[in-house]
Amino acid sequence: MVLQGIMASDDEEVEAWYLEGWCFFLMAEQAREHGGKLDELTWEELARDSRDCLETCKTVRSLRSSLRFCEPTYCILATYESEAS
């Protein structure tokens, strides 16, 4: 996967963390709509991976002030927080 290659060379690449988190989010939604699994991963596992990537995006973003891609991260993370309660 291209994003993993980018993150392997620079693990502070915020856009890559955001895009990988977004991909996991979309895969989790797809799995949830189609019986709970996608490629042997449950929607919960995919959502957890999404949350982890987006949390990393948020952390790296706080270390770098000039970012524009992570703003929707807060909305996605809020979705997970509301579903957890």
Salt bridges, closest charged atoms under 4 A:
GLU71 OE2 - ARG61 NH2 2.37
GLU83 OE2 - ARG32 NH1 2.89
